[in-house]
Amino acid sequence: MTEAAEREPEYCSAKGCRADAAWQLLWNNPRIHAPDRRKVWLACDEHKESLETFLGARGFLKETVPH
């Protein structure tokens, strides 16, 4: 079995969502993280925009990339 087949599925970070992740939202909180540190939230297509809006409103969102 390959390493990819052994990994747990990765789901969207939206509350209660169990859809497969399609996006990585890279973010950091500048008050507590070094400027080059990136935390990751995963998003499905349905929740990508709402999670980007949440992080963006706080100035935390740095980049969104395919998962």
Secondary structure, 3 states (H helix, E strand, C coil): CCHHHHCCCCECCCCCCCCECCEEEEECCCCCCCCCCCEEEEECCCCHHHHHHHHHHCCCEEEEEEC
